[in-house]
Amino acid sequence: MSVTGLNSIEKKASLSLATVFGMRMIGLFMILPVFAIYGVELEGYSPMWLGLAIGAYGLTQALLQIPMGILSDRIGRKPVIIGGLVLFCLGSIIAALSESVYGVVFGRAIQGMGAIASATLALAADLSREEQRPKVMATIGMFIGLSFAVAMVLGPIVAGSFGLAGLFYLTAILSVTGILLVLFVVPSSINTAPKGDHVAIPNKLLNLIKHPQLFRLNLGVFILHVALTAMFVALPLMLINTGFAVSDHWRLYLPALLLSFAIMVPFMIWAIKKNKEKLVFCSAIVLMTMSLLLLWQKHDDFYFMVLFVVMFFAAFNYLEATMPSTLSRIAPAGDKGSAMGVFSSSQFFGAFIGGLAGGTVQTYFAPSSVFLFSAGLLVVWLIFALGMSEVKKSKNISFKINFDDELHAQTLASKLAKTKGVIESTIVYSDSVAYLKIDEKVIDIADLRAQLY
């Protein structure tokens, strides 16, 4: 990704924070492709506890994501990020030392308590100028996507050589590396971005939960991660049953992910250019549903499984990549931080429910039934997604304004509502900030600045 236009602080902030975020996600994801295989050796093993161990981090992550972001507003971003990484390291060590599945579940829950996503993104916003902020956020987003691919490859290799404990110890090492990066490489905040666009505001959460369009996205990301997590409760063992050695599983995941990206990108570009985003979005849900139904039917044929896994990841990667962008365009002006907080919590809660449900289904039914269960949920999502409105192309911007008084703020709000190219505006008088959602093709930026200043 090009960082053209970024100053030295923004370059350092984007790359260092993206690395911290990526290493943490690698630590969370590495367990996915291997725990169903190595977890059977733990005391107290059962399919349900296996699912809980895979998804336990999601529950604590979902519960603490928004509070940790709010806490970072009060005591500072870096203390919250470092504290979260310390908890993540502690949880990793607990899981590494555990000889029972219960200890691993406890360790994974402690890992999830280090919910630093909101604080990390807020610090990235603090360290970047308004016009360069999308590039900084895109860099972090790219590293998150890469971390999933790296984890799918690294997990089987590390577990094959050093066992489950070695995998968790590596996660602890990554945590310590992240702490050192935050202490000595990540710049300290030199300015504060308007908080409404980057940190959740509690009194706005209920309205955002009830927002019809945002509800569809939150439900969608919940079901998406239920399906992902549940899939890895069953898939690794099925691959073993086809004669595919665990140490070689990365040879499936790496080509599958690379091929899925190659399939996904052209469709993403075409959807944006032709304004067919809803059509491709719903088609991706259909493709993911089909891949799970076919895995349910053909789980004993290795070559068919490879094909269906590629289909699954092509759809998953498209949906995972496009939903945050869609959310930023749907979220009311000035409420993106709160909307993203609800979205992230839904995502992590989905990971928890996916692990729990996948383990429970496997306890009472054939392991392949997990795929059928997930496909059923995706059908529910498809029904809701078909009711989504086409999203207008827009850009969110904010301006710091020194208001003379509250009447000045009200007058400005009335003027903005009539300004051509302003889709939506929110004036927060107490914070001296104006949040705008604009149509870049129509707006006259010079005229807009003249009105604001």
C-alpha positions as CSV (number, residue, x, y, z in Angstrom):
1,M,0.0,0.0,0.0
2,S,1.3,3.4,-0.9
3,V,1.9,5.9,1.9
4,T,2.3,8.8,-0.5
5,G,1.3,12.0,1.2
6,L,1.9,10.8,4.7
7,N,4.4,12.7,6.8
8,S,7.1,11.0,8.8
9,I,5.0,10.7,12.0
10,E,2.0,9.3,10.0
11,K,4.2,6.8,8.2
12,K,5.7,5.6,11.5
13,A,2.3,5.5,13.2
14,S,0.6,3.6,10.4
15,L,3.2,1.0,10.0
16,S,4.0,0.5,13.7
17,L,0.4,0.4,14.9
18,A,-0.5,-1.9,11.9
19,T,2.3,-4.3,13.0
20,V,1.1,-4.3,16.6
21,F,-2.5,-4.9,15.5
22,G,-1.4,-7.6,13.0
23,M,0.8,-9.5,15.5
24,R,-2.0,-9.6,18.0
25,M,-4.5,-10.9,15.4
26,I,-1.9,-13.6,14.3
27,G,-1.8,-14.7,18.0
28,L,-5.6,-15.0,18.1
29,F,-6.1,-16.7,14.8
30,M,-3.2,-19.3,14.9
31,I,-5.3,-21.6,17.1
32,L,-8.0,-21.9,14.4
33,P,-6.5,-24.4,12.0
34,V,-4.9,-26.7,14.7
35,F,-6.9,-26.7,18.0
36,A,-9.5,-29.2,16.8
37,I,-6.6,-31.6,16.3
38,Y,-4.2,-31.0,19.2
39,G,-7.0,-30.1,21.7
40,V,-8.0,-33.8,21.9
41,E,-4.9,-34.4,24.0
42,L,-6.0,-32.0,26.8
43,E,-7.7,-33.2,30.0
44,G,-11.4,-32.7,29.9
45,Y,-11.6,-32.5,26.1
46,S,-15.1,-32.6,24.5
47,P,-16.3,-31.0,21.3
48,M,-18.2,-28.3,23.3
49,W,-15.1,-27.4,25.3
50,L,-13.1,-27.4,22.1
51,G,-15.5,-24.9,20.6
52,L,-15.3,-22.8,23.7
53,A,-11.5,-22.7,23.6
54,I,-11.5,-21.5,20.0
55,G,-14.2,-18.8,20.6
56,A,-13.7,-17.8,24.3
57,Y,-11.7,-14.7,23.4
58,G,-14.7,-13.4,21.4
59,L,-16.9,-13.0,24.5
60,T,-14.5,-10.9,26.6
61,Q,-13.4,-9.0,23.4
62,A,-17.1,-8.2,22.7
63,L,-17.8,-7.1,26.2
64,L,-14.7,-4.9,26.6
65,Q,-14.2,-3.5,23.2
66,I,-16.2,-0.3,23.7
67,P,-15.3,0.2,27.4
68,M,-11.5,0.0,26.6
69,G,-12.0,2.6,23.8
70,I,-13.8,5.0,26.2
71,L,-11.1,4.3,28.9
72,S,-8.4,5.3,26.4
73,D,-10.1,8.7,26.1
74,R,-9.7,9.2,29.8
75,I,-6.2,7.8,30.7
76,G,-4.6,7.9,27.2
77,R,-4.2,5.5,24.3
78,K,-0.8,4.0,25.0
79,P,-1.5,2.9,28.6
80,V,-4.7,1.1,27.4
81,I,-2.9,-0.6,24.5
82,I,0.1,-1.7,26.7
83,G,-2.3,-2.9,29.4
84,G,-4.2,-4.9,26.8
85,L,-1.1,-6.5,25.4
86,V,0.0,-7.4,28.9
87,L,-3.3,-9.2,29.4
88,F,-2.9,-10.9,26.0
89,C,0.5,-12.1,27.0
90,L,-0.7,-13.3,30.4
91,G,-3.6,-15.2,28.8
92,S,-1.2,-16.8,26.3
93,I,1.1,-18.1,29.1
94,I,-1.8,-19.4,31.0
95,A,-3.0,-21.3,27.9
96,A,0.6,-22.6,27.2
97,L,1.0,-24.0,30.8
98,S,-2.5,-25.6,30.9
99,E,-2.8,-29.3,30.6
100,S,-6.6,-29.2,30.6
101,V,-9.0,-27.7,28.1
102,Y,-10.5,-25.6,31.0
103,G,-7.2,-23.8,31.5
104,V,-6.9,-23.1,27.8
105,V,-10.5,-21.6,27.8
106,F,-9.6,-19.4,30.7
107,G,-6.3,-18.3,29.0
108,R,-8.2,-17.5,25.8
109,A,-10.8,-15.5,27.8
110,I,-7.9,-13.5,29.3
111,Q,-6.4,-12.9,25.9
112,G,-9.7,-11.4,24.8
113,M,-9.7,-9.0,27.8
114,G,-6.9,-7.2,26.1
115,A,-9.4,-5.6,23.7
116,I,-7.2,-2.9,22.2
117,A,-8.8,-2.4,18.7
118,S,-10.7,0.8,19.6
119,A,-7.7,2.4,21.4
120,T,-5.3,1.5,18.6
121,L,-7.6,2.9,15.9
122,A,-8.2,6.0,18.0
123,L,-4.4,6.5,18.4
124,A,-4.0,6.1,14.7
125,A,-6.6,8.8,14.2
126,D,-4.9,11.1,16.8
127,L,-1.6,10.8,14.9
128,S,-2.9,11.5,11.4
129,R,-4.3,14.5,9.6
130,E,-7.9,14.4,8.4
131,E,-7.0,14.2,4.7
132,Q,-4.4,11.4,5.4
133,R,-6.4,9.4,7.9
134,P,-8.0,7.0,5.4
135,K,-4.6,5.9,4.2
136,V,-3.5,5.2,7.8
137,M,-6.7,3.2,8.5
138,A,-6.3,1.3,5.2
139,T,-2.8,0.3,6.1
140,I,-4.0,-1.1,9.4
141,G,-6.9,-2.9,7.7
142,M,-4.5,-4.4,5.1
143,F,-2.3,-5.8,8.0
144,I,-5.4,-7.3,9.7
145,G,-6.2,-9.1,6.5
146,L,-2.6,-10.3,6.0
147,S,-2.5,-11.5,9.7
148,F,-5.3,-14.0,9.0
149,A,-3.5,-15.5,6.1
150,V,-0.2,-15.6,8.0
151,A,-1.9,-17.3,11.0
152,M,-3.5,-20.0,8.8
153,V,0.0,-20.9,7.5
154,L,2.0,-20.4,10.7
155,G,-0.4,-22.2,13.0
156,P,0.0,-25.7,11.5
157,I,3.8,-25.3,11.1
158,V,4.4,-24.1,14.7
159,A,2.0,-26.6,16.3
160,G,3.5,-29.4,14.2
161,S,7.0,-28.6,15.5
162,F,6.4,-27.4,19.1
163,G,2.9,-28.5,20.0
164,L,0.0,-26.4,21.3
165,A,2.1,-25.0,24.1
166,G,4.7,-23.7,21.6
167,L,2.0,-21.9,19.6
168,F,0.8,-20.1,22.8
169,Y,4.4,-19.2,23.8
170,L,4.9,-17.7,20.3
171,T,1.8,-15.6,20.9
172,A,3.3,-14.4,24.2
173,I,6.5,-13.4,22.4
174,L,4.5,-11.5,19.8
175,S,2.7,-9.7,22.7
176,V,6.0,-8.6,24.2
177,T,7.2,-7.4,20.8
178,G,4.1,-5.4,20.5
179,I,4.6,-3.8,23.9
180,L,8.2,-2.8,22.9
181,L,6.9,-1.3,19.6
182,V,4.3,0.8,21.5
183,L,6.9,2.0,24.0
184,F,9.8,2.8,21.7
185,V,8.5,3.1,18.1
186,V,4.9,4.2,18.0
187,P,4.8,8.1,18.3
188,S,3.1,9.7,21.2
189,S,-0.2,11.4,20.4
190,I,0.4,15.0,19.3
191,N,-3.1,16.0,18.5
192,T,-6.6,14.6,19.1
193,A,-8.9,13.6,16.3
194,P,-12.6,14.4,16.9
195,K,-13.7,11.6,19.1
196,G,-17.2,11.0,17.7
197,D,-15.7,9.5,14.5
198,H,-13.2,7.1,16.3
199,V,-14.3,6.3,19.9
200,A,-17.7,5.0,20.9
201,I,-20.0,7.5,22.8
202,P,-22.2,5.5,25.2
203,N,-25.4,7.5,24.9
204,K,-25.5,7.0,21.1
205,L,-25.2,3.2,21.1
206,L,-28.9,2.3,21.5
207,N,-30.0,4.4,18.6
208,L,-27.2,2.9,16.4
209,I,-28.2,-0.7,17.4
210,K,-31.8,0.1,16.3
211,H,-30.7,1.7,13.0
212,P,-32.2,-0.5,10.3
213,Q,-29.2,-0.5,7.9
214,L,-26.6,-0.8,10.6
215,F,-28.6,-3.6,12.2
216,R,-28.3,-5.6,8.9
217,L,-24.5,-5.1,8.9
218,N,-24.1,-6.0,12.6
219,L,-26.2,-9.1,12.2
220,G,-24.2,-9.9,9.1
221,V,-20.8,-9.6,10.7
222,F,-22.1,-11.7,13.7
223,I,-23.2,-14.5,11.4
224,L,-20.1,-14.3,9.3
225,H,-17.8,-14.9,12.3
226,V,-20.2,-17.6,13.7
227,A,-19.7,-19.4,10.4
228,L,-15.9,-18.9,10.3
229,T,-15.3,-20.1,13.9
230,A,-17.7,-23.0,13.7
231,M,-16.1,-24.1,10.5
232,F,-12.7,-24.6,12.2
233,V,-14.3,-26.7,15.0
234,A,-14.9,-29.3,12.3
235,L,-12.7,-28.8,9.2
236,P,-9.2,-29.7,10.6
237,L,-10.3,-33.1,11.8
238,M,-12.1,-33.8,8.5
239,L,-8.9,-33.0,6.6
240,I,-7.0,-35.5,8.8
241,N,-9.7,-38.1,8.0
242,T,-9.0,-37.7,4.3
243,G,-5.4,-38.6,4.9
244,F,-4.0,-35.0,4.9
245,A,-1.3,-34.7,7.6
246,V,-1.7,-31.8,10.0
247,S,1.8,-30.5,9.3
248,D,0.8,-30.1,5.7
249,H,-2.4,-28.2,6.3
250,W,-0.8,-24.9,5.5
251,R,-0.3,-26.2,2.0
252,L,-4.1,-26.0,1.6
253,Y,-4.7,-22.8,3.5
254,L,-2.1,-20.7,1.7
255,P,-3.1,-21.4,-1.9
256,A,-6.8,-21.3,-0.9
257,L,-6.4,-17.8,0.6
258,L,-4.2,-16.5,-2.3
259,L,-6.6,-17.9,-4.9
260,S,-9.6,-16.5,-2.9
261,F,-8.0,-13.0,-3.0
262,A,-7.4,-13.3,-6.7
263,I,-11.1,-14.1,-7.2
264,M,-12.3,-11.5,-4.8
265,V,-10.4,-8.4,-6.0
266,P,-11.8,-8.2,-9.6
267,F,-15.4,-8.5,-8.3
268,M,-14.8,-5.8,-5.7
269,I,-13.4,-3.4,-8.4
270,W,-16.3,-4.2,-10.8
271,A,-19.0,-3.7,-8.1
272,I,-17.6,-0.3,-7.2
273,K,-17.2,0.9,-10.8
274,K,-20.6,-0.4,-11.9
275,N,-22.4,0.5,-8.7
276,K,-23.4,-3.1,-8.2
277,E,-22.2,-3.5,-4.6
278,K,-25.4,-4.9,-3.2
279,L,-25.7,-7.5,-6.0
280,V,-22.1,-8.7,-5.4
281,F,-22.5,-8.5,-1.6
282,C,-25.6,-10.8,-1.7
283,S,-23.9,-13.0,-4.3
284,A,-21.0,-13.5,-1.9
285,I,-23.4,-14.6,0.8
286,V,-25.0,-17.1,-1.6
287,L,-21.5,-18.4,-2.6
288,M,-20.5,-18.8,1.1
289,T,-23.8,-20.7,1.8
290,M,-23.2,-23.0,-1.2
291,S,-19.6,-23.7,-0.1
292,L,-20.8,-24.8,3.3
293,L,-23.7,-27.0,1.9
294,L,-21.2,-28.6,-0.5
295,L,-18.7,-29.2,2.4
296,W,-21.6,-30.8,4.3
297,Q,-22.2,-33.2,1.4
298,K,-18.7,-33.9,0.2
299,H,-16.6,-33.7,3.4
300,D,-15.0,-37.1,2.7
301,D,-13.4,-36.1,-0.7
302,F,-10.2,-34.1,-0.3
303,Y,-10.2,-32.5,-3.7
304,F,-13.8,-31.4,-3.5
305,M,-13.0,-30.0,0.0
306,V,-10.1,-27.9,-1.4
307,L,-12.5,-26.4,-4.0
308,F,-15.2,-25.6,-1.5
309,V,-12.7,-24.1,1.0
310,V,-11.5,-21.7,-1.8
311,M,-15.1,-20.8,-2.5
312,F,-15.7,-20.2,1.2
313,F,-12.6,-17.9,1.6
314,A,-13.4,-16.0,-1.6
315,A,-16.8,-15.1,-0.2
316,F,-15.5,-14.5,3.3
317,N,-12.7,-12.2,2.3
318,Y,-15.0,-10.1,0.1
319,L,-17.5,-9.7,2.9
320,E,-14.9,-9.1,5.5
321,A,-13.2,-6.4,3.4
322,T,-16.2,-4.5,2.2
323,M,-18.4,-4.4,5.4
324,P,-16.3,-1.8,7.3
325,S,-16.3,0.4,4.3
326,T,-20.1,0.1,3.9
327,L,-20.5,0.8,7.6
328,S,-18.5,4.0,7.4
329,R,-20.7,5.3,4.6
330,I,-24.0,4.3,6.4
331,A,-23.1,5.5,9.9
332,P,-24.5,8.9,10.8
333,A,-22.0,11.8,10.5
334,G,-20.0,12.0,13.7
335,D,-21.1,8.6,15.0
336,K,-18.6,6.3,13.1
337,G,-16.7,5.5,16.3
338,S,-19.9,4.4,18.1
339,A,-21.1,2.5,15.0
340,M,-17.8,0.7,14.6
341,G,-17.8,-0.2,18.3
342,V,-21.2,-2.0,18.0
343,F,-20.0,-3.6,14.7
344,S,-16.7,-4.9,16.3
345,S,-18.5,-6.2,19.4
346,S,-21.0,-8.1,17.1
347,Q,-18.0,-9.5,15.2
348,F,-16.3,-10.8,18.3
349,F,-19.5,-12.1,19.9
350,G,-20.1,-14.0,16.7
351,A,-16.6,-15.7,17.1
352,F,-17.7,-16.8,20.7
353,I,-21.1,-18.1,19.6
354,G,-19.5,-19.8,16.6
355,G,-17.1,-21.8,18.8
356,L,-19.8,-22.6,21.3
357,A,-22.4,-23.6,18.7
358,G,-19.9,-25.5,16.6
359,G,-18.8,-27.6,19.6
360,T,-22.4,-28.2,20.7
361,V,-23.6,-29.3,17.2
362,Q,-20.7,-31.6,17.0
363,T,-21.5,-33.1,20.4
364,Y,-25.0,-34.3,19.3
365,F,-24.6,-34.7,15.5
366,A,-22.1,-35.6,12.9
367,P,-19.2,-33.1,12.6
368,S,-20.3,-32.2,9.1
369,S,-23.6,-30.9,10.6
370,V,-21.6,-27.8,11.7
371,F,-21.5,-26.8,8.0
372,L,-25.3,-27.3,7.6
373,F,-25.9,-25.2,10.8
374,S,-23.8,-22.3,9.5
375,A,-25.4,-22.4,6.1
376,G,-28.8,-22.1,7.7
377,L,-27.6,-18.9,9.5
378,L,-26.3,-17.5,6.3
379,V,-29.7,-17.9,4.7
380,V,-31.2,-15.8,7.5
381,W,-28.5,-13.2,6.8
382,L,-29.3,-13.3,3.0
383,I,-33.0,-12.5,3.7
384,F,-32.0,-9.4,5.7
385,A,-29.3,-8.4,3.3
386,L,-31.8,-8.3,0.4
387,G,-33.6,-5.6,2.2
388,M,-30.5,-3.3,2.3
389,S,-30.6,0.0,0.5
390,E,-28.0,0.9,-2.1
391,V,-25.3,2.9,-0.3
392,K,-24.6,6.3,-1.7
393,K,-20.9,7.1,-2.4
394,S,-19.8,9.6,0.3
395,K,-16.9,10.7,2.3
396,N,-16.8,11.5,6.1
397,I,-14.9,14.6,7.1
398,S,-14.7,16.8,10.2
399,F,-13.7,20.3,11.0
400,K,-12.6,22.0,14.2
401,I,-14.6,25.2,14.6
402,N,-14.4,28.0,17.2
403,F,-18.1,28.8,17.7
404,D,-19.0,32.2,19.0
405,D,-22.0,30.8,20.9
406,E,-24.7,28.1,20.6
407,L,-26.7,30.3,18.3
408,H,-23.7,30.4,15.9
409,A,-23.6,26.6,15.9
410,Q,-27.4,26.4,15.1
411,T,-27.1,28.9,12.3
412,L,-24.2,27.0,10.8
413,A,-26.1,23.7,11.0
414,S,-29.0,25.3,9.0
415,K,-26.6,26.6,6.3
416,L,-24.9,23.3,6.0
417,A,-28.3,21.5,5.5
418,K,-28.8,23.6,2.4
419,T,-25.3,23.3,1.0
420,K,-25.1,21.4,-2.3
421,G,-23.0,18.2,-1.8
422,V,-23.5,17.9,2.0
423,I,-25.5,14.7,2.5
424,E,-25.5,14.9,6.3
425,S,-24.1,17.1,9.0
426,T,-23.8,17.0,12.7
427,I,-22.6,19.9,14.9
428,V,-21.2,19.1,18.3
429,Y,-21.1,22.4,20.0
430,S,-19.5,21.2,23.2
431,D,-16.6,19.7,21.3
432,S,-16.3,22.6,18.8
433,V,-16.5,20.2,15.8
434,A,-18.6,19.8,12.7
435,Y,-19.0,16.3,11.2
436,L,-20.0,16.1,7.6
437,K,-20.9,13.4,5.1
438,I,-20.3,14.7,1.6
439,D,-20.6,13.8,-2.0
440,E,-17.1,14.6,-3.4
441,K,-18.4,14.8,-7.0
442,V,-20.8,17.6,-6.1
443,I,-19.3,19.5,-3.2
444,D,-17.4,22.8,-3.6
445,I,-14.7,22.5,-0.9
446,A,-13.7,26.1,-1.1
447,D,-17.3,27.3,-0.7
448,L,-17.7,24.8,2.2
449,R,-14.6,26.1,4.0
450,A,-15.8,29.7,3.5
451,Q,-19.1,28.8,5.2
452,L,-17.4,27.0,8.1
453,Y,-14.7,29.7,8.8
